[in-house]
Amino acid sequence: MPEVFAKFLVSILSLIFSAYLLLKFSEKLSSRIKISPLIVGVTLVAIGTSLPETFVAISAIMQGAP
């Protein structure tokens, strides 16, 4: 049981850290290309929500499953 909790804790911490890095890099990107941070944020959310569905669809196509 402690192993599961440790893995969970490491997963949560890595998720928080990667979200922080994504936020900082997207902020730098928006200032570098001189567009609104809102546009970059909305684009990241759109990509993040549609990417899993795209991977599932590609995987189904490659396996020949409907």
N, C-alpha and C positions, 0 to 999 in steps of 0.2 A: 504493500500500500504506500509506503513512503516513496518508492520509486515513481509511482504514478503521479503523486503530488509534485515531486521534483521535476518530472517531465512537463507537467502542466504549468508549473511556475516558470520554467525556462521558456516554454512556448509563449506564454503571456508576455514575459519581458522582451522576448525577441520581436513579438508583434508590436509592442509599444515603441521599441527602438526603431524598427523599420518604418513605422508610420511617421515617427518624428523626422527621420531622414528624408522620407518622401515629401513631407511638408516643407522642409528647408530647401531641398533641391527644386521643388516646383516653384517656391517663392523666388529663388535665384533665377530660374528659367524665365519666369514672367517679367522680372525686372530687366533681364538681359535682352529679351526680344521685344520689350516695351509693349506688352499687352497687359490687360487687367488680370490680377490674380484670380478673380472670379471665373474668368474664361478658362484658365488653366485648371482650376479646381473642378469646374463642371465637366470639363473634358476628361479628367482623371476618373471622376465618378462614373461617367458614361462608359469608359473603357473597362473599369473595374467591374461593372455590373454585367456587361455583355461578353467579356472574355471567357468566363466559365462555360457559358452556353455555346460559344464558338468551339471550345476544346471538346465538349461533349459531342457536338455535331460532327466535327472532323474525325473523332474517334469512332463514331458510329459508321461513318462513311468508309473508313479504312477497314472496319470489321465486316462490312457488308450488311449491317443490321439496319432495319428501318427506324 
